[in-house]
Amino acid sequence: MYQIFIVDDEIAIRTGMKRIIPWEEYGLEICGEASNGLEAFRYITEHQPDLVVCDIRMPVMDGLELIRQAHAKGVRSRFIVLSGHNDFDYVKEAIQYHVENYLLKPVNVDELKQTVRQVTKKLETEQLRHVIDIEGKEMIKHNVLNRIVHQQISSYEFKNKLELFQPDMRLTDADAQVAVIDFSSDDPDGRWMAPEMLREVERMCLSTIDPAQAIPFIDFAGRVVVIYMLRNGAPGQARMQRDLQNVYDRSAKPAGIRWMMTVGNAVSSYKLLHESYRNALDAQPARLYYNERDVIFYEEVQRKRTPDKPAMSMDYRLIEELTLECKGDELVAYIRDGFDRFGREEADPHSVRFVALEVVISLLRVLRAEGVAPSQVFEDEHRLLHLVNEFNDMERLLHWLLLKTDKTVLAIEARKASSLSKVTKDLLAYIDRYYHENFSLKSLAQEMHFNAVYMGRLFRNETGEVFSEYVTRVRIDKSLHLLRSTNKKVNEIARALGFNNANYYCAVFKERMGVTPTEYRNRKRAVPR
């Protein structure tokens, strides 16, 4: 938790600041308070809290002098200034000392929340730099490269962090192409390659492939990924194939482990690395027609997938998305519609079997990504080609495929449910049942005999939302049904949902939905049924 210190000569202001927002939900805890600048200066220089909220005008030592002397002493605390309307000259000088923000009294809660979020983000960035020094740059490298191939990082952040762990890498000014070395086995616990073996393959890539042309790393799913940097067309396809086959030949191969090496398309910018990475994965189903040592290029697979007549196909990315989101009904309907189309068009049985196999491979890919053992769904993953080819009846094939689809969705649902801590599950269940009652994180923590700060941080880490904001979202979602299906007045709905103030409910509703509750109700009733 980050430490926050409050300085104001008015006790009412200090008391109000403690309660104005749930500080613990933003990763902050109040470590102390002072009524004047001198008292605060003594505390700050000794304890160096992360954030100081202070008034500009105070007796003994004003806020501006406090900030000036704290900076002179090398204090690294960040400051938020509370100001009256007549303090603008003070504020202008305080800005020279890089205060985070100045807030006019009475304090606007939303502006305070936004400022606190910005400050904690800066603190987390500083902490990240500290982690780099302590735990090494290798961990950051894997994290950043994973995020760029999964399109989970901005260009600005990527370039800045690239400078931290490998400043001489010219990835940002070259074309690029992604190769993926994947593994599979019969291991029933779902692990395809032990972590130490993955690191050994990564080291083999480092020693075998020219470091000026490529950088290897291990992705989140336990694959070794190699990002090639292309300049003037080099290295070409033949060189990549030779590199990867050399890695294969020189690496140890544990019994039962199968290799699969695929290469995505070339892209013109590091911003498109996710596309090349994804296409390398999309080329994996073609492994059925290649030997283990072969390197499979996405563009070659695409050429083979484009015969003279239109091929039978489905949107495999959509299938993976629906599976990952556990939308079983939509997934089954989509697959069933596809097979109905194949029947109407009298598709070639071999093409239908190939589509079924690619659907299965999509399911396997999601199972692996979610850490679910394929053996929970498929009895023998490596006999699937033979098994699918045994079906001579489309209805029987569809029936089998839908059974496996349902089983996959259930397995992923169970996995996701088990990944939440009991504390978070209990909180979610309580909110779902008692959302209309008056409660807070602190009251629930006392009832459940937990530390409120710990509980709030755990909830945010596991759900991605601050507790109070999650409760508000649930209440707003519940109100949509009441607005559509009842004639209750808006203030009655607000009370029924646990909002003490109808005006606050309306303000929150408009912020989230873009319209007032009354406007929302009128629009829904205007839509013809």
C-alpha angles and dihedrals in degrees: 000000000000117000123238126193123197123211123185134129091224113080090203090059092048091049092046093050090056091057104031094094134006095260094186091062089061092051095260134118127190109245099180150320140231136197098215140026097252093054089047092048092057092051096043096050091051101041103022099208116205095240133023122195108197141169120239098222114052136140125259092015123012124221095258093055090046091055092044094051094042090055091047089055091052094249109166096201117129119232135217112190125215111209142183120224092259097054099081095119089053091049093051090056093045090055088063087067091056099251111184095233143326119233125200119229125277086051117235105230096210092050090048091051092049092049092048091051090051092049094048090048090055090047090051090051090053089048089051091056088051090051089053090058094045105038099028136248097272094078091050091048092056092046095049095044091047090052094048093053089047092047092240101127134064121243090243094053093043094054092046094050092043087061090055100056104023113012094169094058110109096201094129095061101045141072112255144205128192126220122192126202108197132180138205136181144167092256105139095213091067098247114131101183129013113244093244090053091050090053089049091055089048090052089049089055090051092052096040105041123063105259090213089063105036145023122203128204140159116255129217092265096055099263127132108236125195119197110203118204109214124208122174090348095304133163092035130199094274092053093048090050091050092048094051094044089051089053089050094048095048098044127091114250115209115213114275095016117126123200127216122185120190134168125207127216123287114261130199098228143028085241088072097049089110089062094053091044092050092048091051087057091045089058092059097089088065089069086092088076099042138069120250094254094050121106111225117211118205094220091054091050090050092053090053090048092058108073125168092272125049112276125231108251148149134211098266093182090057089049090053093047093050090046093049091049090048092235093154098166094051091045094051091046092051094050092045091050090051093053090047088056091049089053094050092049093044091233121201109270091229090056091049091051089050091052090049090051092050090051088053091049089051089053090049091050092054092045090054093045090053093047095247117144109244088220088073088070108018121047094208115012093189095055094055095105091053092043095051092046090056091067111097095168120070094209092054091047091049092047091052092045093051091049090054090046092054091046091050093052091048091050092051092046089053091048093051092047092051093050093069119085118245090247093057092043090052091049093049091048091049093049092048091052103034103028089127094060129086109257140135137202089257094053092048091047090055091047092049093041094240134131107260094218092052092045093050093049092047091050092050094046094050100039101029091232136096110249097242093046091050091052090050092050092051091050092049091049090051091049092059090066092048092049092051100041107033140049094224116140118253093248090051091052090048091054092044090055096049099260109139092199125046092203090056090049091052092048093050091044093053092046091055102034102030092234136066120261090254092051090048092051093048093049093050092049091049091059109096114238 
